[in-house]
Amino acid sequence: MPFLIFFFLSFLAGSLVKLTDDIEDKNLNVHRLYAIPGGLAYGFAMGYLMFVDIDASYLFGGITLGCLIAGKIDSRGHYFGMSAILFMVFLYGMKLSPMVLLIGTLAALDEIKDIIHIPKFIDFVFEYRLILKIGILILVVLKIMGVNALMALIAFDIAYLMTERIIQRVLYEI
C-alpha cells in the first residue's frame, strides 16, 4: 500500500475515534446517533489497515485490546467501531501474535490515569500517552516491529490531538 494512503487512513482513524468519543461524551449540539457512522468509519479504516499491514495489525489490535481492558469502549459509537473492526478481522483474517498482548498492555497503561491516582510529577506521561509511543519506538528500534507501526501511531495521534483542539475551539466559540 502506498505510504500516503496508509498515513491518511491512520490519520482518518485517529480523527474519527476522537470525534466519535466527543459526540458521545461532550455536548457538541449533535445528536449522539451521529457517533455511529463515525464509529463504523474508524472501525473499517482500522480493520482495513490491519488487513494490509502486519505492523498496523499488531498496533491497532493492541490499541483496541488496551481500550477494552481500560474500559474506554463505553458508548454506542465505539461499539459500532469495535463491530466494524471485528467484521474486517473475521472477513479477512488477522495474524495473532503475543505482540498484540504487549501493545494492548502498553495501551491500557496509557489509560491508567483514569483508574488510579498518578503523582503530579509524572502526569505528563499519561496526559500525552507516552507509554505506548515510547514502547512502539523501542520495538521499532529493536527491529521487532516495522516503521509502519510508528508512522501509523504518529498519524493517529496527530489527528486525535488536532481533532481534540478543533472541538475545544468549537465548544469555546458556541
C-alpha positions as CSV (number, residue, x, y, z in Angstrom):
1,M,0.0,0.0,0.0
2,P,1.3,3.5,-0.8
3,F,2.6,5.3,2.2
4,L,0.4,8.4,1.8
5,I,-2.8,6.2,1.7
6,F,-1.5,4.3,4.8
7,F,-0.8,7.6,6.6
8,F,-4.1,9.1,5.6
9,L,-6.1,6.1,6.8
10,S,-4.3,6.1,10.1
11,F,-4.9,9.9,10.4
12,L,-8.6,9.4,9.5
13,A,-9.0,6.7,12.1
14,G,-7.4,8.9,14.8
15,S,-9.6,11.8,14.0
16,L,-12.8,9.7,13.8
17,V,-12.0,8.0,17.1
18,K,-11.8,11.4,18.8
19,L,-14.9,12.8,17.1
20,T,-16.9,9.7,17.9
21,D,-15.8,9.9,21.5
22,D,-16.6,13.6,21.8
23,I,-20.0,13.2,20.1
24,E,-20.9,10.7,22.8
25,D,-19.2,12.5,25.8
26,K,-19.5,16.2,25.2
27,N,-22.3,18.5,24.3
28,L,-21.5,19.2,20.7
29,N,-25.1,20.1,19.7
30,V,-25.0,17.0,17.5
31,H,-27.3,14.0,18.1
32,R,-25.5,11.1,19.7
33,L,-26.6,8.8,16.9
34,Y,-24.1,10.6,14.6
35,A,-21.4,8.8,16.6
36,I,-22.4,5.5,14.9
37,P,-21.3,6.4,11.4
38,G,-18.1,7.8,12.8
39,G,-17.5,4.6,14.8
40,L,-18.2,2.5,11.7
41,A,-15.9,4.6,9.6
42,Y,-12.9,4.4,12.0
43,G,-13.6,0.7,12.6
44,F,-13.5,-0.1,8.9
45,A,-10.4,2.1,8.4
46,M,-8.6,0.3,11.3
47,G,-9.8,-3.1,10.1
48,Y,-8.5,-2.4,6.6
49,L,-5.1,-1.2,7.8
50,M,-4.9,-4.4,10.0
51,F,-5.6,-6.4,6.9
52,V,-3.0,-4.8,4.6
53,D,-0.1,-4.3,7.1
54,I,1.1,-6.7,9.8
55,D,2.5,-3.9,11.9
56,A,-0.7,-2.0,11.7
57,S,-2.5,-5.2,12.7
58,Y,-0.4,-5.5,15.8
59,L,-0.7,-1.8,16.6
60,F,-4.5,-1.4,16.1
61,G,-5.2,-4.8,17.5
62,G,-3.3,-3.9,20.6
63,I,-4.8,-0.5,20.9
64,T,-8.3,-2.0,20.7
65,L,-7.5,-4.6,23.3
66,G,-6.0,-2.0,25.6
67,C,-9.0,0.2,25.3
68,L,-11.2,-2.8,26.1
69,I,-9.1,-3.6,29.2
70,A,-9.2,0.0,30.3
71,G,-13.0,0.3,29.8
72,K,-12.7,3.0,27.1
73,I,-15.1,1.3,24.7
74,D,-18.1,2.5,26.6
75,S,-20.6,4.0,24.1
76,R,-22.7,3.2,21.1
77,G,-20.4,4.8,18.6
78,H,-17.4,2.8,19.9
79,Y,-19.4,-0.4,20.0
80,F,-20.1,0.1,16.3
81,G,-16.4,0.9,15.7
82,M,-15.5,-2.4,17.5
83,S,-18.1,-4.2,15.4
84,A,-16.6,-2.9,12.2
85,I,-13.1,-3.9,13.3
86,L,-14.3,-7.4,14.2
87,F,-16.2,-7.6,10.9
88,M,-13.0,-6.8,9.0
89,V,-10.9,-9.3,11.1
90,F,-13.4,-12.1,10.6
91,L,-13.8,-11.3,6.9
92,Y,-10.1,-11.0,6.0
93,G,-8.4,-12.7,9.0
94,M,-5.7,-11.4,11.2
95,K,-2.4,-12.9,12.3
96,L,-2.5,-13.1,16.1
97,S,0.7,-12.7,18.0
98,P,1.8,-12.1,21.6
99,M,2.8,-8.7,20.2
100,V,-0.9,-7.7,20.3
101,L,-0.9,-8.5,24.0
102,L,2.2,-6.5,24.7
103,I,0.8,-3.5,22.7
104,G,-2.5,-3.9,24.4
105,T,-0.8,-3.8,27.8
106,L,1.1,-0.6,26.8
107,A,-2.2,1.0,25.6
108,A,-4.0,0.0,28.8
109,L,-1.2,1.5,30.9
110,D,-1.6,4.8,29.0
111,E,-5.2,4.9,30.3
112,I,-4.4,4.0,33.9
113,K,-4.6,7.7,34.9
114,D,-8.4,7.4,34.8
115,I,-8.3,4.4,37.2
116,I,-5.7,5.2,39.8
117,H,-4.1,8.3,41.3
118,I,-0.9,9.3,39.4
119,P,1.7,11.6,41.1
120,K,1.8,15.1,39.7
121,F,5.5,14.8,38.5
122,I,4.7,12.0,36.0
123,D,1.3,13.3,35.0
124,F,2.6,14.4,31.6
125,V,3.5,10.8,30.7
126,F,-0.2,9.9,30.9
127,E,-1.5,13.2,29.6
128,Y,0.3,12.7,26.3
129,R,0.0,8.8,26.4
130,L,3.8,8.4,26.1
131,I,3.9,4.8,27.3
132,L,2.6,3.4,24.1
133,K,4.6,5.8,21.9
134,I,7.9,5.0,23.7
135,G,7.0,1.3,23.7
136,I,6.4,1.3,19.9
137,L,9.5,3.4,19.3
138,I,11.6,0.8,21.3
139,L,10.0,-2.1,19.3
140,V,10.9,-0.3,16.0
141,V,14.4,0.5,17.1
142,L,15.0,-3.1,18.1
143,K,13.5,-4.2,14.7
144,I,10.8,-6.2,16.4
145,M,8.2,-4.1,14.5
146,G,8.4,-2.2,11.3
147,V,8.5,1.6,10.8
148,N,4.9,1.5,9.6
149,A,3.7,0.9,13.1
150,L,5.4,4.1,14.3
151,M,4.1,6.0,11.3
152,A,0.6,4.8,11.9
153,L,0.7,5.7,15.6
154,I,2.1,9.2,14.8
155,A,-0.6,9.8,12.2
156,F,-3.3,8.5,14.5
157,D,-2.1,10.7,17.4
158,I,-1.6,13.8,15.4
159,A,-5.2,13.5,14.1
160,Y,-6.5,12.7,17.5
161,L,-4.9,15.8,19.1
162,M,-5.9,18.1,16.2
163,T,-9.5,16.9,16.4
164,E,-9.5,17.5,20.2
165,R,-8.2,21.0,19.7
166,I,-10.7,21.8,17.0
167,I,-13.6,20.5,19.1
168,Q,-12.4,22.6,22.1
169,R,-12.4,25.7,19.9
170,V,-15.8,25.0,18.5
171,L,-17.2,24.4,22.0
172,Y,-15.5,27.6,23.3
173,E,-17.0,29.7,20.5
174,I,-20.5,28.3,20.9
